[in-house]
Amino acid sequence: MGIMCPRCGCPNADLCQMFFQCLKLESLITGISDILKKILKQTIYLIPQMVLLGVDHAVCNSRERYFLFIAMSVFRSCIASLWRDVDPPRFSQWFSRLLSMYHLENSLYELKGAAAVEMELFNSNNPSRTEMQRLCKKRGLNAGTQATKMDLQIASRAYGEVKRVKSTPKKQEDGNPEEDGLDLNEKGLAIDPELHFPTE
């Protein structure tokens, strides 16, 4: 004995029919297909293997393929969260979740980019304001965002701490301190004074 689809009432339905081939899901799938065509500039044929199992058959570059993966993941979440409801998920619900996912992905991208900037500053010899702006531009970051500012502050403090440790006087065999020649400020931190970042 088969399963009855809770949406269209189709008897002997299987999971593929309930989660993808149900007649009440047709408008949602058509709307998703249309917007993917506009964004990716090609027709994306939504088939069960791709939508439900994540099998990619589209000819896309890596960024487009990742976007397609996110779009299909959001589609699956919409179907799974409302799978027993008589009313199918609407296109507006899918699009709203997709935008929420986009903002999350964008935040993660900025954090990863800021972390990369931090590592480059960590290994830099002169972490000036110009250097920070150059690295932010290279990584595609908005240097004005609060998250990026915080990460750059952490980077500058970490850089200063490394410089301070490196500048610690070393004891020679005769017991006299040996300076390493670094130009440090009063607190022993070699940070560009124009940065105006806290050093404590």
N, C-alpha and C positions, 0 to 999 in steps of 0.2 A: 504494500500500500504506500503510495507516494505522499508527499507533503503538499498541503494546500497553501498557495501563496497568499499571505495576509493582505496584500494590496489589491490584486486583480481577481483573486479567488480561483486562479487556475489550479485544477486538480493535478495530481501526479507531478508537481513541480519539484525541481531539484535546486540545489544552492545556486547554481549558475543562473537559473531562471529568476530566482528571488532577488539576487544581488546585482543582476546586470540586464537580463533579457525581459524583465517584467514590462508590460506595455505602459505602465504608469511611470516608468523611469525614462521613457523615450524622450520626453521634452528636456529633462536634465542632461542626458547624454548628448542630445543634439546641441544644446546651448554650450556645453563644455567643448565639443568638437569645433563649433564655430569660433569660439574665442581662441582656442589653441591654433586654429588656422590663421587668425589675424596676427597672433603674437609670433608664431614660428614661421610664418610665410610659406606654409605648406600644409597639405591636407593630412591630418592625422586620423587614421582609421582606428577607432576604439574597438578592440576585440577583447573577449573575455581573458585571454592569456595575458594581455597587456594591462588591462584595468585591474583584474583581480589578483594576478600572480606577479605582476611587475616585469613580465618578459618584454623587453624593448625591441621593437621591430622597425622603428622609425629611423630615417637617415638624418641624424643631427650631430652637431658638434657636442663637446662635453658639457658646455653651459646649458645648451638647449635640452640636452638629455636629462640633466639634473633638474631643470625646471619641470620637465615632463614627469619626472619621478615624483616631485613634490605635488604636482597637480593630481596625479593618480592616487597618491597617498591620502590627500584631502578628500578625494571622491570616496575612497574606501571608508574613511572615518565617518563621512556623512551617512553612507549606506548602513554601516555597522551600528551607529548610534540610534538609528530610526528603523531598524530592520523589521520590527513587529508593528510599526504604525501603518494604519490604512493609507494615510496621506504620505506620498513620497517626499523626500527632501527636495527643496526648491533650489533653483539655480542661484538665487541670491544668498542662500545659506552656504553653498559651496564657495561662491566668490568671496563672501565675508571671511570664511575660514582660510581661504587662500591668501587674502591680504594679511590676516593675522600671522600666518606662517611666514609671509614675506618679511614682515617687520621683525620677526624673531630671527630669521636667517640674516637679515641685514645687520642686526645687532651683533650676532655671532661673527659675521664677517669683519665688522669694525673692531671687535675685540681681538680677533686673530691677527688682523692687520696691525693693531696697536702693539700686540705682543711681539710681532716681527720687528716693529720700529724699536721697541725696547731692547731687543737683542742686538740690533745694529748699533744703537746708542751705547749699549754696554761694552761693545768692542771698539767704539769710536775713540779717537784721540782728542776730539774737540766737539763736545755736544752743545754747540751754540744754537741759538734760536733759528738761524738760517739752516743749520743742519737738520733740526727737527722738522722744519717746514718742508725741506727737500725730501726727507724720508716719508713724511705724511703724503706728499704729492705722489711720490713713487709708488706707495702702497694704495693710492686711491682713497685716502682717508680725509675726512673733514676735520682739520686741526681745531676747529672751533667747538666741536662737540664736547660735552662735559666728560663723557666716558674716556675720550681720547686724551683730554687734558689730565685726567686722573692718572692714566697709564703713563703719560709722559712725565708726570711728577714722580711717580714711582721709579721710572727709568732714571731720571736725573739723580734721585736720592741713592739708588743702587750704584750708579756710576761714581758718585761722590764717595760712597763708602768704600768702593774698590780702590779708588785713588788714595783715600786716607790710609787704608791698610798697606798699600804699596809704599806709601811715603813714611811709614814708621821707621824711625832710625834703627839701623842695624849695628850690632856690637862687633867691633873688630877684635882681633886677638888681644890687642893691648887695652881693650875696654873703652876706647873712644867711639862715640857715635859716628856713623857714616851716613850722610844725607844722600838721597838718590837724585837730588837736583830738581825735584818737581816744584813748580811755582804754586804754592797753596795759599789759601786765605787764612784768616785767624783761627777758624775752626778746623783747619786741616782738610778742607774739602775743595777739590779742584773743579768747581762748577762755575760756569760762565755767570757773572753777576747779573747779566741782563735777563736771565731766565726768571728770576723772582719766584722760585719754587722753594717751599719750606725744606729745610735741611735737617730738621729734627725728627 
